[in-house]
Amino acid sequence: MAAPRIAIDGMGGDSGPAAMLGGMARALKADPSLRFLVIGDEALVGAELDKHVFPAGSVELLHAPDAIKGDEKPSQALRRARTTSMGMAIAAVKDGRADAALSAGNTGALMAIAKLALRTMPGIDRPALTALLPTLGEHDCVMLDLGANTECDAQNLVQFAVMGAAYARTVLGLKKPRVKLLNIGTEELKGTDELKEAAAMLREASYLPLQFDGFTEGDQLSRGKVDVVVTDGFSGNIALKTAEGTARFVTDLLRRAFTSSLRSKAGFALSKPALHMLKVHLDPNNHNGAVFLGLNGLVVKSHGGATPKGICNAINVAARMVRNDLARQVGEDLDNFRAHAFNGSEAAK
Amino acid sequence: MAAPRIAIDGMGGDSGPAAMLGGMARALKADPSLRFLVIGDEALVGAELDKHVFPAGSVELLHAPDAIKGDEKPSQALRRARTTSMGMAIAAVKDGRADAALSAGNTGALMAIAKLALRTMPGIDRPALTALLPTLGEHDCVMLDLGANTECDAQNLVQFAVMGAAYARTVLGLKKPRVKLLNIGTEELKGTDELKEAAAMLREASYLPLQFDGFTEGDQLSRGKVDVVVTDGFSGNIALKTAEGTARFVTDLLRRAFTSSLRSKAGFALSKPALHMLKVHLDPNNHNGAVFLGLNGLVVKSHGGATPKGICNAINVAARMVRNDLARQVGEDLDNFRAHAFNGSEAAK
């Protein structure tokens, strides 16, 4: 298939065009077949472009007169979609000029613009922000929703499960991903009505290409015993940020311990190569790139504070999804689910 | 004041009477003035009692014919309150034979039995499970609710804020604790309606002995910039368990790193004394003892898997609350709050 073409919002994120262009340069070094449409202020992005040597024809610059601010309300951002780098990157996906869009900007605005321009897939009421979390197991774990939807009903959660499993199949290469719902206990009677209802629906849906294993709790997320963790956007965001904060907390304590005496400093010097692996494993840049699943088009969100390495990882996430035709995979699973659910409800009459 | 008398559910928790009696022995060693009423199967608890030498008159054993199971439904446990060690420990608090009760058993059952027997304080609709979390700051941070109430309205959250602040004042010795609501962003428009409404109410209540600082996110919990974190029991439980799981994840990675080569093993040996501090800081036994705030009586919940050291810490939490007369402090703050809230709504007419 043709090489992935990725539309880049050149103006989003804490360090603006510098991180985005740096990330593109890294990604192209590893895979020169990639194609970029980078959108933003011609002068600012152009200046950063000049700092790199890109393969001929790999990068196209499109001027955007404006940019969405980090604290802009989604409703306001929506009205400025046509003239902003973020809105124009999404439009490029809609028009077929790009296979995926990447932005490190305002999450709420990105979600609102993407949802309005691309619309949700048939059978999906709400898109979900999806990412990979590090685990002790052989591969990362897929988690959704991470903050796109503050409140979700049972139907939303079931749709998230279907989409998350399709993601795990295509991106992680798993045949029948193990799916669990995040809850405050593993017994059937625990949690909200929405969770209990979603669990009942997933238990019935044995025809889906996933293995539903019931509920899981926050302390199990990184144990490597589950492939897809499904939750509403509020709890998902709390869990994700608490995990990030706790990882930083422990490494800060570790730093204190290592600098507390000459002896421990010497110990640190000796252990440094091994501890470097820990740092690599925990660096959020190495897990960068969350995707809005459930839209008619691929949209990837980067951490606002991502480094060029982080942006490069997010680009790789986007490229992998394009190459694996994630959208088609999710669409097929959803069609399958709807066909069964429809037959089921017909039969029940 | 007289020494704290603590009723112990001798049968709860993963290791039953052994951990409970071991914890009592540790606590008495540090503070021989403590008094215990330990409740459970006479033979089982008696056998553990014989393994320790307690100061004369410090421990009384009360036979309970039955015990609440770990997976028993709260509704079922309620019916067996009168004959079980857990129910009898709560009854001892109600009757004034003990100043506080401690159990390592089934949380849902403990909550249900305690709520029915002790009732909520005037002005409190629901009690909240409250604990101290480790931080990088000078002291721990108070967090509530950690799982007693799956769903909470704005009024519940405001009551939790008042109780949490009273807890921080008495147990942490802070004059005007900094209180924040856990949310998925810090902007005023973020989150559920309940959170926005609770924030509006707390912003108005400047007469309260607390400083309301708006919203906080999951990654800020351990930074030491907030004294009391208020949330509903679902999100609170997810955050607490995710933090525990992530801390374990990072230390597991650390262990792998240290054992990956001879060189790193040597580094570990050198750094061991400093790393021991990290272990102490993260050991859940050192932060054991969550309290149900808002009841007419003190009830402390221990981790089910707590060691004697963990039980000893939970006993210390209970003793400190009794000595600081936490119940009176919370009651006064609530009276104050209700008086103002009442005047406010009268004035608005």
Chai-1 contact restraints between the chains, C-beta under 6 A:
chainA,res_idxA,chainB,res_idxB,connection_type,confidence,min_distance_angstrom,max_distance_angstrom,comment,restraint_id
A,L136,B,D252,contact,1.0,0.0,6.0,A-B,restraint_1
A,G147,B,I184,contact,1.0,0.0,6.0,A-B,restraint_2
A,T150,B,T192,contact,1.0,0.0,6.0,A-B,restraint_3
A,I184,B,G147,contact,1.0,0.0,6.0,A-B,restraint_4
A,I184,B,F234,contact,1.0,0.0,6.0,A-B,restraint_5
A,I184,B,N237,contact,1.0,0.0,6.0,A-B,restraint_6
A,T192,B,T150,contact,1.0,0.0,6.0,A-B,restraint_7
A,E217,B,K241,contact,1.0,0.0,6.0,A-B,restraint_8
A,G218,B,I238,contact,1.0,0.0,6.0,A-B,restraint_9
A,G218,B,K241,contact,1.0,0.0,6.0,A-B,restraint_10
A,G218,B,T242,contact,1.0,0.0,6.0,A-B,restraint_11
A,G218,B,G245,contact,1.0,0.0,6.0,A-B,restraint_12
A,D219,B,K241,contact,1.0,0.0,6.0,A-B,restraint_13
A,D219,B,E244,contact,1.0,0.0,6.0,A-B,restraint_14
A,D219,B,G245,contact,1.0,0.0,6.0,A-B,restraint_15
A,L221,B,G245,contact,1.0,0.0,6.0,A-B,restraint_16
A,S222,B,G245,contact,1.0,0.0,6.0,A-B,restraint_17
A,S222,B,F249,contact,1.0,0.0,6.0,A-B,restraint_18
A,F234,B,I184,contact,1.0,0.0,6.0,A-B,restraint_19
A,S235,B,S235,contact,1.0,0.0,6.0,A-B,restraint_20
A,S235,B,I238,contact,1.0,0.0,6.0,A-B,restraint_21
A,N237,B,I184,contact,1.0,0.0,6.0,A-B,restraint_22
A,I238,B,G218,contact,1.0,0.0,6.0,A-B,restraint_23
A,I238,B,S235,contact,1.0,0.0,6.0,A-B,restraint_24
A,I238,B,I238,contact,1.0,0.0,6.0,A-B,restraint_25
A,I238,B,A239,contact,1.0,0.0,6.0,A-B,restraint_26
A,A239,B,I238,contact,1.0,0.0,6.0,A-B,restraint_27
A,A239,B,T242,contact,1.0,0.0,6.0,A-B,restraint_28
A,K241,B,E217,contact,1.0,0.0,6.0,A-B,restraint_29
A,K241,B,G218,contact,1.0,0.0,6.0,A-B,restraint_30
A,K241,B,D219,contact,1.0,0.0,6.0,A-B,restraint_31
A,T242,B,G218,contact,1.0,0.0,6.0,A-B,restraint_32
A,T242,B,A239,contact,1.0,0.0,6.0,A-B,restraint_33
A,T242,B,T242,contact,1.0,0.0,6.0,A-B,restraint_34
A,T242,B,A243,contact,1.0,0.0,6.0,A-B,restraint_35
A,A243,B,T242,contact,1.0,0.0,6.0,A-B,restraint_36
A,A243,B,T246,contact,1.0,0.0,6.0,A-B,restraint_37
A,E244,B,D219,contact,1.0,0.0,6.0,A-B,restraint_38
A,G245,B,G218,contact,1.0,0.0,6.0,A-B,restraint_39
A,G245,B,D219,contact,1.0,0.0,6.0,A-B,restraint_40
A,G245,B,L221,contact,1.0,0.0,6.0,A-B,restraint_41
A,G245,B,S222,contact,1.0,0.0,6.0,A-B,restraint_42
A,T246,B,A243,contact,1.0,0.0,6.0,A-B,restraint_43
A,T246,B,T246,contact,1.0,0.0,6.0,A-B,restraint_44
A,T246,B,A247,contact,1.0,0.0,6.0,A-B,restraint_45
A,A247,B,T246,contact,1.0,0.0,6.0,A-B,restraint_46
A,A247,B,V250,contact,1.0,0.0,6.0,A-B,restraint_47
A,F249,B,S222,contact,1.0,0.0,6.0,A-B,restraint_48
A,V250,B,A247,contact,1.0,0.0,6.0,A-B,restraint_49
A,V250,B,V250,contact,1.0,0.0,6.0,A-B,restraint_50
A,D252,B,L136,contact,1.0,0.0,6.0,A-B,restraint_51
A,L253,B,L278,contact,1.0,0.0,6.0,A-B,restraint_52
A,L253,B,H281,contact,1.0,0.0,6.0,A-B,restraint_53
A,A257,B,A274,contact,1.0,0.0,6.0,A-B,restraint_54
A,A257,B,L275,contact,1.0,0.0,6.0,A-B,restraint_55
A,A257,B,M277,contact,1.0,0.0,6.0,A-B,restraint_56
A,A257,B,L278,contact,1.0,0.0,6.0,A-B,restraint_57
A,S260,B,A274,contact,1.0,0.0,6.0,A-B,restraint_58
A,R263,B,L270,contact,1.0,0.0,6.0,A-B,restraint_59
A,S264,B,S271,contact,1.0,0.0,6.0,A-B,restraint_60
A,S264,B,A274,contact,1.0,0.0,6.0,A-B,restraint_61
A,A266,B,L270,contact,1.0,0.0,6.0,A-B,restraint_62
A,G267,B,G267,contact,1.0,0.0,6.0,A-B,restraint_63
A,G267,B,L270,contact,1.0,0.0,6.0,A-B,restraint_64
A,G267,B,S271,contact,1.0,0.0,6.0,A-B,restraint_65
A,L270,B,R263,contact,1.0,0.0,6.0,A-B,restraint_66
A,L270,B,A266,contact,1.0,0.0,6.0,A-B,restraint_67
A,L270,B,G267,contact,1.0,0.0,6.0,A-B,restraint_68
A,S271,B,S264,contact,1.0,0.0,6.0,A-B,restraint_69
A,S271,B,G267,contact,1.0,0.0,6.0,A-B,restraint_70
A,A274,B,A257,contact,1.0,0.0,6.0,A-B,restraint_71
A,A274,B,S260,contact,1.0,0.0,6.0,A-B,restraint_72
A,A274,B,S264,contact,1.0,0.0,6.0,A-B,restraint_73
A,L275,B,A257,contact,1.0,0.0,6.0,A-B,restraint_74
A,M277,B,A257,contact,1.0,0.0,6.0,A-B,restraint_75
A,L278,B,L253,contact,1.0,0.0,6.0,A-B,restraint_76
A,L278,B,A257,contact,1.0,0.0,6.0,A-B,restraint_77
A,H281,B,L253,contact,1.0,0.0,6.0,A-B,restraint_78
